[in-house]
Amino acid sequence: MKRSCMTIAWSRARRFVSSGRRSRRALSSFRRFRRSTMSSTTLQESSMTPRDNEEDVLRPTFSAPPQSFPRIDYVLVYDHRDVAHDARRNIFHQRIRRLGLQIDIEQVGNHSFVKIFCPFDRLCYEAEKMGLEMPLKGCEIRELESSGFLAWIWKYFVTDNEVDFVSGPFATDKLYLFEGFENELTLFRSGLRSLLVHNLLMEPLPDTSFSPTAWGDSSPATSLRRLATTQSVRSRANKDFDPEHDYNLPRLLLQGIYKDSFVMHDRSVDDPSYTKLKERDPEQHTALMKRLQKFHDPRRELNETWTKLFKFQPLWKIRNYFGEKIALYCAWMGLLISFLWIPSIAGVAVYGNALYQVIQNHTIQTCKCYASNQTLSDGSRQCGEEKTVSDYIALDIVGVLRRSFIHFGSANALFSFAICVWAALFTEFWKRKNNTLAYRWDCNKWEATEQDRPEFVGTETQLDPIAKEMIPIYPESKRILRYFVSFLVVLLMMLCVIATIGTAIIAKVFFRVEAKCLTGEPAEMSDFVPECDDKNDYEKSPFWCILVGTFFPALFMAWSVMIWERIYLIVVRQLNKWENHQTQSDYNDSYILKLFAFQFINHYAVLFYMIAIRPDEYGFQENGILWLGSDYKDTCEKLTCTSAASLQVLLLMVIKPVTKFCHDMAIP
């Protein structure tokens, strides 16, 4: 759990649907919940659930049968016109009922919604099987309250008032020992309840009935036997594996038997349906609000605390509602934004100082006549009279910015060292915060009790020395072979990225030769002031050379980074599935390693070329690109490569979020 929690930034939080809408617009939004988001859901990522109250007033908007569910834990969606899969769906529904879950099917338009409710005894069994730790009654952990002026100020920024408890492994026959056991609907918080139901549906459902009385014995031997039996049911050997009779939700979604699956928000007084009711019938709305105020409303609590600009994030409330994984992501994001103030202020100060010095010392070279051309001792040209920047700043703003980059380059070493120290400190602070939250939220031992992935398939069996049961395994030799094949594929993708960069560089050099953009320094921003060798050189617009020789290649590099990233994500997901990882933590670790290795090359290879290979003083291109001669060089003078590298980073930082924003606006 700790390893997966520290890499939450690579994973996406699922989109979710508010309850209480039956319109066509809601149906279209439901269909946007693609299986790609649900198939990657792990642990608390599936912990966004509804919490409707015991009374009929909080029933979901779906028309409920007379024996209405207290709440809806899960929703499956399928097209009722798809009669070809009716038989498999009916078998799956029967197995859901045999496991102790209750379902109700409602048809809305062309879609049928399967509403699933998990009774309390089934939740208890699943929690005990997973080895979850639950808070013990009367074992509060009270923090020492600080006194003084700073403590008085500090409390106005705090949003969490939840009390931490000492926790212990959940046991059904010791239910009275746990906090909140009196209320069956609130013993398991929203995030935990959805985790339990989601984990149950992800497993292959056996064709057996669930009996709560059979699970009353909580002895260690019985618990181990339960775990071994569950593992055997979930991870069968290939010789017993038949996809047509494997009834677990991920496989049914993959085969198109169900169009979508999701969990719903808790009902809240802030739901849009209640706003419409207020407009339609104010008296009924007032009476309804009085009844709703008697019950816990976690969504309203989040809305009142999480949206405050000058208050801390309510991490405990986020954890209780969305689950640990999303809460840890929010904690990581909050710490990162807080830490980014340090390098951002330092960077602006350093660059501002460089820009100020350039403006104070900069002079403009004008080329009003072609005859008055002289060369200075340092090799630079001076044409006409020199004037201060106040006279020509509008004409030479690009030159000023370019020289500020060069001047800033002298402080690169110190600033880069400071950034390295900052990154190391941030990592250590995050480790401390992550471990603290994982300990307080009782998920620091998750990997020790983690169950197998539903997609894991063992090809051999061996005897478990503890449970004395035959368990499926995947041979290490086959696993290493698959790792090696994956390594070759990732390496091939990296070589493709390098080949793309090389092709762009060669094309840029050939264009410069054909367009005769080789006067003085290569067509970088330093060439904005034209050379004055003769009239033809002056009449040829150097800005065109800058645009096509510098800006367009940088733009192409930025687009290639995003295109290769999208292609690689498709490839790496298939590779990770093919590797047949046994646990979700192993799956995440392998996925993160592949992403990091490729994205490091994809994002930084071109920058490494600009800084370490392109500078002329290093002598890597004495005979030009591909040894075609000195005219076919792609070099830059000392310190001038910084401007091109900065332009590359700027384009990438602008294009990626803008593209994603436009995509999200077009396809939410």
For each residue, the residues with C-beta under 8 A, 3 or more apart:
1: 4 5 43 324 438 443 444 445 446 447 450 585
2: 5 6 434 435 438 444 446 447
3: 6 7 447 585 588 589
4: 1 7 8 42 43 325 584 585 588 589
5: 1 2 8 324 325 328 434 438 443
6: 2 3 332 430 431 434
7: 3 4 10 11 588 592
8: 4 5 11 325 326 328 329 332
9: 329 332 333
10: 7 591 592 595
11: 7 8 40 45 329 588
12: 37 40
13: 45 326 329
14: 33 37 38 41 45 46 48 262
15: 32 33 37
16: 48 262 263 264 265
17: 26 29 30 33 262 264 265
18: 21 264 265 271 272
19: 50 60 61 72 264 265 267 271
20: 60 61 267 271 272 273
21: 18 25 26 61 272 273
22: 26 61 62 108
23: 26 27
24: 27 28 109
25: 21 28 29
26: 17 21 22 23 29 30
27: 23 24 30 31 108 109 111
28: 24 25 31 32
29: 17 25 26 32 668
30: 17 26 27 33 77 111 260 262
31: 27 28 77 259 260
32: 15 28 29 667 668
33: 14 15 17 30 37 38 260 261 262
34: 37 38 260
35: 38 39 253 254 260 261
36: 39 40
37: 12 14 15 33 34 40 41
38: 14 33 34 35 41 250 253 260 261 262
39: 35 36 250 253 254
40: 11 12 36 37 45
41: 14 37 38 45 46 198
42: 4 45 46 325 584 588
43: 1 4 46 47 195 323 324 325 446 584
44: 47 191 195 322 323 324 325 326 327
45: 11 13 14 40 41 42 323 325 326
46: 14 41 42 43 194 195 198 199 263 323
47: 43 44 190 191 192 193 194 195 198 263 321 322 323 324 325 326
48: 14 16 190 191 194 263 264 265 321 322 323
49: 71 73 190 191 193 194 197 263 264 265 266
50: 19 60 71 72 73 190 263 264 265 266 267
51: 71 185 186 190 193 266 267 296 298
52: 58 59 60 70 71 72 266 267
53: 57 58 70 185 267 292 295
54: 58 70 185
55: 58 291
56: 59 68
57: 53 288 291 292
58: 52 53 54 55 71 267 292 295
59: 52 56 64 68 69
60: 19 20 50 52 64 69 71 72 115 264 267
61: 19 20 21 22 273
62: 22 72 104 106 113 115
63: 106
64: 59 60 68 69 104
65: 68 104
66:
67:
68: 56 59 64 65
69: 59 60 64 72 102 104 115 117
70: 52 53 54 117 185
71: 49 50 51 52 58 60 117 185
72: 19 50 52 60 62 69 75 115 116 117 264
73: 49 50 116 117 118 193 194 197 263
74: 115 116 118 194 197 198 201 261 262 263
75: 72 113 114 115 116 261 262 263 264
76: 113 114 116 249 258 260 261
77: 30 31 111 112 113 114 258 259 260 261 262
78: 82 85 89 111 112 114 257 258 259
79: 82 110 111 112 259
80: 107 110 111 112
81: 110
82: 78 79 85 86 256 257
83: 86
84:
85: 78 82 88 89 255 256 257
86: 82 83 89 90
87: 90 91
88: 85 91 92 247 252 257
89: 78 85 86 92 93 257 258
90: 86 87 93 94
91: 87 88 94 95 247
92: 88 89 95 96 205 247 252 257
93: 89 90 96 97 103 105 114
94: 90 91 97 98
95: 91 92 98 99 205 206 207 247
96: 92 93 99 101 103 116 201 205
97: 93 94 100 101 102 103
98: 94 95 205 207 208 209 210
99: 95 96 122 200 205 209 210
100: 97 118 119 121 122 125 210 212
101: 96 97 116 117 118 119 122 197 200
102: 69 97 116 117 118 119
103: 93 96 97 114 115 116 117
104: 62 64 65 69 114 115 117
105: 93 112 113 114 115
106: 62 63 112 113 115
107: 80 111 112 113
108: 22 27 111 112 113
109: 24 27
110: 79 80 81
111: 27 30 77 78 79 80 107 108 259
112: 77 78 79 80 105 106 107 108
113: 62 75 76 77 105 106 107 108
114: 75 76 77 78 93 103 104 105
115: 60 62 69 72 74 75 103 104 105 106
116: 72 73 74 75 76 96 101 102 103 197 201
117: 69 70 71 72 73 101 102 103 104
118: 73 74 100 101 102 122 123 126 193 196 197 200
119: 100 101 102 122 123
120: 123 124 184 185 187
121: 100 124 125 172 212
122: 99 100 101 118 119 125 126 200 210 212
123: 118 119 120 126 127 188 193 196 197
124: 120 121 127 128 170 172 175 212
125: 100 121 122 128 129 172 210 212 215
126: 118 122 123 129 130 196 197 199 200
127: 123 124 130 132 134 170 188 192 196
128: 124 125 131 132 169 170 171 172 215 218 223
129: 125 126 226 227 230
130: 126 127 196 199 449 451
131: 128 169 170 449
132: 127 128 169 170 192
133: 167 168 169 170 442 445
134: 127 167 168 169 170 178 179
135: 139 165 166 167 178 179 180
136: 139 165 166 167 168 177 178 179
137: 176 177 178 179 180 181
138: 179
139: 135 136 165 166 179
140: 163 164 165
141: 163 164 165 166
142: 163
143: 164
144:
145: 151
146: 150 151 154
147: 151
148: 151 152
149: 152 153
150: 146 153 154
151: 145 146 147 148 154 155
152: 148 149 155
153: 149 150 156 157
154: 146 150 151 157 158
155: 151 152 158
156: 153 311
157: 153 154 310 311 312
158: 154 155 161 311 312
159: 305 306 308 311 312 313 314 317
160: 312 314 315 316 317
161: 158
162: 316 317 320
163: 140 141 142
164: 140 141 143 440
165: 135 136 139 140 141 179
166: 135 136 139 141
167: 133 134 135 136 442
168: 133 134 136 177 178
169: 128 131 132 133 134
170: 124 127 128 131 132 133 134 178
171: 128 174 175 177 218
172: 121 124 125 128 175 215 216 218
173: 216 217 218
174: 171 177 178 218
175: 124 171 172 178 181
176: 137 181
177: 136 137 168 171 174 181
178: 134 135 136 137 168 170 174 175 181 187
179: 134 135 136 137 138 139 165
180: 135 137 183 186 187
181: 137 175 176 177 178 187
182:
183: 180 186 187
184: 120 187
185: 51 53 54 70 71 120
186: 51 180 183 189 296
187: 120 178 180 181 183 184
188: 123 127 192 193 196
189: 186 192 193 320 321
190: 47 48 49 50 51 193 194 266 298 320 321
191: 44 47 48 49 194 195 319 320 321 322 323 324
192: 47 127 132 188 189 195 196 323
193: 47 49 51 73 118 123 188 189 190 196 197
194: 46 47 48 49 73 74 190 191 197 198 263 323
195: 43 44 46 47 191 192 198 199 323
196: 118 123 126 127 130 188 192 193 199 200
197: 49 73 74 101 116 118 123 126 193 194 200 201 263
198: 41 46 47 74 194 195 201 202 263
199: 46 126 130 195 196 202 203 451
200: 99 101 118 122 126 196 197 203
201: 74 96 116 197 198 205 248 249 261
202: 198 199 248 249 250 454
203: 199 200 230 233 234 248 454
204: 233 234 236 246 247 248 454
205: 92 95 96 98 99 201 247 248
206: 95 233
207: 95 98
208: 98
209: 98 99
210: 98 99 100 122 125
211: 214 215
212: 100 121 122 124 125 215 216
213: 216
214: 211
215: 125 128 172 211 212 226
216: 172 173 212 213
217: 173 222
218: 128 171 172 173 174 222 223
219: 222 223
220: 223 224
221: 224 225
222: 217 218 219 225 226
223: 128 218 219 220 226 227
224: 220 221 227 228 466 467
225: 221 222 228 229 467 469
226: 129 215 222 223 229 230
227: 129 223 224 230 231 467
228: 224 225 231 232 464 467 469 471
229: 225 226 232 233 469
230: 129 203 226 227 233 234 451
231: 227 228 234 235 451 452 471 472
232: 228 229 235 236 469 470 471 472
233: 203 204 206 229 230 236
234: 203 204 230 231 451 452 454 456
235: 231 232 452 456 457 458 471 472 582
236: 204 232 233 240 241 457 458 472
237: 240 241 457 458 459 460 461 472
238: 241 457 458 459
239:
240: 236 237
241: 236 237 238 246 457
242: 245 246
243: 246 251
244:
245: 242
246: 204 241 242 243 251
247: 88 91 92 95 204 205 251 252
248: 201 202 203 204 205 251 252 454
249: 76 201 202 252 253 258 261
250: 38 39 202 253 254 454 455
251: 243 246 247 248 254 255 454
252: 88 92 247 248 249 255 257 258
253: 35 38 39 249 250 256 257 258 260 261
254: 35 39 250 251
255: 85 251 252
256: 82 85 253 259
257: 78 82 85 88 89 92 252 253
258: 76 77 78 89 249 252 253 261
259: 31 77 78 79 111 256
260: 30 31 33 34 35 38 76 77 253
261: 33 35 38 74 75 76 77 201 249 253 258
262: 14 16 17 30 33 38 74 75 77
263: 16 46 47 48 49 50 73 74 75 194 197 198
264: 16 17 18 19 48 49 50 60 72 75
265: 16 17 18 19 48 49 50 268 299
266: 49 50 51 52 190 297 298 299 321
267: 19 20 50 51 52 53 58 60 271
268: 265 271 297 298 299 300 303
269: 274 289 292 293 297 300
270: 274 299 300 303
271: 18 19 20 267 268 274 275
272: 18 20 21 275 276
273: 20 21 61 276 277
274: 269 270 271 277 278 285 288 289
275: 271 272 278 279
276: 272 273 279 280
277: 273 274 280 281 284 285 288
278: 274 275 281 282 285
279: 275 276 282
280: 276 277
281: 277 278 284 285
282: 278 279 285 286
283: 286 287
284: 277 281 287 288
285: 274 277 278 281 282 288 289
286: 282 283 289 290
287: 283 284 290 291
288: 57 274 277 284 285 291 292
289: 269 274 285 286 292 293
290: 286 287 293 294
291: 55 57 287 288 294
292: 53 57 58 269 288 289 295 297
293: 269 289 290
294: 290 291
295: 53 58 292
296: 51 186
297: 266 268 269 292 300 301
298: 51 190 266 268 301 302 317 320 321
299: 265 266 268 270 302 303 321
300: 268 269 270 297 303 304
301: 297 298 304 305 314 317
302: 298 299 305 306 314 317 318 321
303: 268 270 299 300 306 307
304: 300 301 307 308
305: 159 301 302 308 311 314 317
306: 159 302 303 313 314 317 318
307: 303 304
308: 159 304 305 311
309:
310: 157
311: 156 157 158 159 305 308
312: 157 158 159 160 315 334
313: 159 306 318 330 331 334
314: 159 160 301 302 305 306 317 318
315: 160 312 318 319 327 330 331 437
316: 160 162 319 320 327
317: 159 160 162 298 301 302 305 306 314 320 321
318: 302 306 313 314 315 321 322 326 327 330
319: 191 315 316 322 323 324 327 441
320: 162 189 190 191 298 316 317
321: 47 48 189 190 191 266 298 299 302 317 318
322: 44 47 48 191 318 319 325 326 327
323: 43 44 45 46 47 48 191 192 194 195 319 326 327
324: 1 5 43 44 47 191 319 327 328 437 438 441 443
325: 4 5 8 42 43 44 45 47 322 328 329
326: 8 13 44 45 47 318 322 323 329 330
327: 44 315 316 318 319 322 323 324 330 331 437 441
328: 5 8 324 325 331 332 434 437 438
329: 8 9 11 13 325 326 332 333
330: 313 315 318 326 327 333 334
331: 313 315 327 328 334 335 433 434 437
332: 6 8 9 328 329 335 336 430 434
333: 9 329 330 336 337
334: 312 313 330 331 337 338
335: 331 332 338 339 426 429 430 433
336: 332 333 339 340 426 430
337: 333 334 340 341
338: 334 335 341
339: 335 336 342 422 425 426 429
340: 336 337 343 344
341: 337 338 344 345
342: 339 345 346 422
343: 340 346 347 418 419 422
344: 340 341 347 348
345: 341 342 348 349
346: 342 343 349 350 415 418
347: 343 344 350 351 415
348: 344 345 351 352
349: 345 346 352 353
350: 346 347 353 354 408 411 415
351: 347 348 354 355 404 408
352: 348 349 355 356
353: 349 350 356 357
354: 350 351 357 358 404 407 408 411
355: 351 352 358 359 400 401 404 407
356: 352 353 359 360
357: 353 354 360 361 407
358: 354 355 361 362 400 403 404 407
359: 355 356 362 389 393 400
360: 356 357
361: 357 358
362: 358 359 389 396 399 400 403
363: 386 387 388 389
364: 386 387 388 389 391 392 395 396 399 529
365: 381 382 383 384 386 529
366: 383 384 385 387 392
367: 370 373 383 384 529 530 532 538
368: 372 383 384
369: 372 383 384
370: 367 373 532 534 535 538
371:
372: 368 369 383 384
373: 367 370 381 383 532 533
374: 381 382 383
375: 379 380 381 382
376: 379 380 381 382
377:
378:
379: 375 376
380: 375 376
381: 365 373 374 375 376 531 532
382: 365 374 375 376 386
383: 365 366 367 368 369 372 373 374 532
384: 365 366 367 368 369 372
385: 366
386: 363 364 365 382
387: 363 364 366 391 392
388: 363 364 391
389: 359 362 363 364 392 393 396 400
390: 393
391: 364 387 388
392: 364 366 387 389 395 396
393: 359 389 390 396 397 400
394: 397
395: 364 392
396: 362 364 389 392 393 399 400 528 529
397: 393 394 400 401
398: 401 402 525 528
399: 362 364 396 402 403 525 526 528 529
400: 355 358 359 362 389 393 396 397 403 404
401: 355 397 398 404 405 525
402: 398 399 405 406 524 525 526 528 640 643
403: 358 362 399 400 406 407
404: 351 354 355 358 400 401 407 408
405: 401 402 408 409 642 643 646
406: 402 403 409 639 640 642 643
407: 354 355 357 358 403 404 410
408: 350 351 354 404 405 411 412 642
409: 405 406 412 639 642
410: 407 639
411: 350 354 408 414 415
412: 408 409 415 416 642
413: 416 417
414: 411 417 418
415: 346 347 350 411 412 418 419
416: 412 413 419 420
417: 413 414 420 421
418: 343 346 414 415 421 422
419: 343 415 416 422 423
420: 416 417 423 424
421: 417 418 424 425
422: 339 342 343 418 419 425 426
423: 419 420 426 427
424: 420 421 427 428
425: 339 421 422 428 429
426: 335 336 339 422 423 429 430
427: 423 424 430 431
428: 424 425 431 432
429: 335 339 425 426 432 433
430: 6 332 335 336 426 427 433 434
431: 6 427 428 434 435
432: 428 429 435 436
433: 331 335 429 430 436 437
434: 2 5 6 328 331 332 430 431 437 438
435: 2 431 432 438 439 444
436: 432 433 439 440
437: 315 324 327 328 331 433 434 440 441
438: 1 2 5 324 328 434 435 441 443 444
439: 435 436 442 444
440: 164 436 437
441: 319 324 327 437 438
442: 133 167 439 445
443: 1 5 324 438 446
444: 1 2 435 438 439
445: 1 133 442 448 449
446: 1 2 43 443 449 450 585
447: 1 2 3 450 583 585
448: 445
449: 130 131 445 446
450: 1 446 447 583 584 585
451: 130 199 230 231 234 583
452: 231 234 235 456 582 583
453: 456 581 582 583 584 587
454: 202 203 204 234 248 250 251
455: 250 577 580
456: 234 235 452 453 474 580 581 582 583
457: 235 236 237 238 241 472 474 580
458: 235 236 237 238 461 471 472 473 474
459: 237 238 472 473 474 475 478
460: 237 472 473 474 475
461: 237 458 470 471 472 473
462: 470 471 473
463: 468 469 470 471
464: 228 467 468 469 470 471
465: 468
466: 224
467: 224 225 227 228 464 471
468: 463 464 465
469: 225 228 229 232 463 464
470: 232 461 462 463 464
471: 228 231 232 235 458 461 462 463 464 467
472: 231 232 235 236 237 457 458 459 460 461
473: 458 459 460 461 462
474: 456 457 458 459 460 478 479 580 582
475: 459 460 478 479
476: 479 480
477: 480 481
478: 459 474 475 481 482
479: 474 475 476 482 483 579 580
480: 476 477 483 484
481: 477 478 484 485
482: 478 479 485 486 578 579 580
483: 479 480 486 487 579
484: 480 481 487 488
485: 481 482 488 489
486: 482 483 489 490 575 578 579 594
487: 483 484 490 491
488: 484 485 491 492
489: 485 486 492 493 571 575
490: 486 487 493 494 572 575 594 597 598
491: 487 488 494 495
492: 488 489 495 496
493: 489 490 496 497 564 567 568 571 598
494: 490 491 497 498 597 598 601 602
495: 491 492 498 499
496: 492 493 499 500 564
497: 493 494 500 501 560 564 598 601 602 605
498: 494 495 501 502 601 605
499: 495 496 502 503
500: 496 497 503 504 560 564
501: 497 498 504 505 557 560 605 606 609
502: 498 499 505 506
503: 499 500 506 507
504: 500 501 507 508 553 556 557 560
505: 501 502 508 509 553 609 625 634
506: 502 503 509 510 625 626
507: 503 504 510 511 553
508: 504 505 511 512 549 553 634
509: 505 506 512 513 624 625 632 633 634
510: 506 507 513 514 632
511: 507 508 514 515 517 548 549
512: 508 509 515 517 518 522 523 545 549
513: 509 510 516 518 631 632
514: 510 511
515: 511 512 544 545 548 549
516: 513 519 540
517: 511 512 522 523 527 542 544 545 549
518: 512 513 522 631
519: 516 527 531 533 537 542
520: 527 531
521: 524 526 527 636 637 640
522: 512 517 518 527 549 633 634 635 636
523: 512 517 527 542 545 546 548 549 550
524: 402 521 527 546 549 550 636 640 643 644
525: 398 399 401 402 528 546 550 643 644 647
526: 399 402 521 529 637 640 643
527: 517 519 520 521 522 523 524 530 531 542 545 546
528: 396 398 399 402 525 542 543 546
529: 364 365 367 396 399 526 542
530: 367 527 537 538 542
531: 381 519 520 527 537 538 542
532: 367 370 373 381 383 537 538
533: 373 519 537
534: 370 537 538
535: 370 538 539
536: 539 540
537: 519 530 531 532 533 534 540
538: 367 370 530 531 532 534 535
539: 535 536
540: 516 536 537 544
541: 544 545
542: 517 519 523 527 528 529 530 531 545 546
543: 528 546 547
544: 515 517 540 541 547 548
545: 512 515 517 523 527 541 542 548 549
546: 523 524 525 527 528 542 543 549 550 551
547: 543 544 550 551 552
548: 511 515 523 544 545 551 552
549: 508 511 512 515 517 522 523 524 545 546 552 553
550: 523 524 525 546 547 553 554 644 647
551: 546 547 548 554 555 647
552: 547 548 549 555 556
553: 504 505 507 508 549 550 556 557
554: 550 551 557 558 644 647 648 651
555: 551 552 558 559 651 655
556: 504 552 553 559 560
557: 501 504 553 554 560 561 606 648 651 652
558: 554 555 561 562 648 651 652 655 656
559: 555 556 562 563 655
560: 497 500 501 504 556 557 563 564
561: 557 558 564 565 602 603 652 656
562: 558 559 565 566 655 656 659
563: 559 560 566 567
564: 493 496 497 500 560 561 567 568 602
565: 561 562 568 569 599 602
566: 562 563 569 570
567: 493 563 564 570 571
568: 493 564 565 571 572 598 602
569: 565 566 572 573
570: 566 567 573 574
571: 489 493 567 568 574 575
572: 490 568 569 575 576 591 594 595 598
573: 569 570 576 577 591
574: 570 571 577 578
575: 486 489 490 571 572 578 579 594
576: 572 573 579 581 587 590 591 594
577: 455 573 574 580
578: 482 486 574 575
579: 479 482 483 486 575 576 590
580: 455 456 457 474 479 482 577
581: 453 456 576 584 586 587 590
582: 235 452 453 456 474 586
583: 447 450 451 452 453 456 586 587
584: 4 42 43 450 453 581 587 588
585: 1 3 4 446 447 450 588 589
586: 581 582 583 589 590
587: 453 576 581 583 584 590 591
588: 3 4 7 11 42 584 585 591 592
589: 3 4 585 586 592 593
590: 576 579 581 586 587 593 594
591: 10 572 573 576 587 588 594 595
592: 7 10 588 589 595 596
593: 589 590 596 597
594: 486 490 572 575 576 590 591 597 598
595: 10 572 591 592 598 599
596: 592 593 599 600
597: 490 494 593 594 600 601
598: 490 493 494 497 568 572 594 595 601 602
599: 565 595 596 602 603
600: 596 597 603 604
601: 494 497 498 597 598 604 605
602: 494 497 561 564 565 568 598 599 605
603: 561 599 600 607 652
604: 600 601 607 608
605: 497 498 501 601 602 608 609
606: 501 557 609 610 648
607: 603 604 610 611 645 648 649
608: 604 605 611 612 613
609: 501 505 605 606 612 613 614
610: 606 607 613 614 641 644 645 648
611: 607 608 614 615 641 642 645
612: 608 609 615 618
613: 608 609 610 618 620
614: 609 610 611 620 621 634 635 636 641 644
615: 611 612 618 635 636 637 638 641
616: 619 621 633 635 636 637 638
617: 638
618: 612 613 615
619: 616 622
620: 613 614
621: 614 616 624 625 633 634 635
622: 619 630
623: 627 628 629 630
624: 509 621 627 628 629 630 631 632 633
625: 505 506 509 621 628 632 633 634
626: 506 632
627: 623 624
628: 623 624 625 631 632
629: 623 624 632
630: 622 623 624 633
631: 513 518 624 628
632: 509 510 513 624 625 626 628 629
633: 509 522 616 621 624 625 630
634: 505 508 509 522 614 621 625
635: 522 614 615 616 621
636: 521 522 524 614 615 616 640 641 644
637: 521 526 615 616 640
638: 615 616 617
639: 406 409 410 642
640: 402 406 521 524 526 636 637 643 644
641: 610 611 614 615 636 644 645
642: 405 406 408 409 412 611 639 645 646
643: 402 405 406 524 525 526 640 646 647
644: 524 525 550 554 610 614 636 640 641 647 648
645: 607 610 611 641 642 648 649
646: 405 642 643 649 650
647: 525 550 551 554 643 644 650 651
648: 554 557 558 606 607 610 644 645 651 652
649: 607 645 646 652 653
650: 646 647 653 654
651: 554 555 557 558 647 648 654 655
652: 557 558 561 603 648 649 655 656
653: 649 650 656 657
654: 650 651 657 658
655: 555 558 559 562 651 652 658 659
656: 558 561 562 652 653 659 660
657: 653 654 660 661
658: 654 655 661 662
659: 562 655 656 662 663
660: 656 657 663 664
661: 657 658 664 665
662: 658 659 665 666
663: 659 660 666 667
664: 660 661 667 668
665: 661 662 668
666: 662 663
667: 32 663 664
668: 29 32 664 665
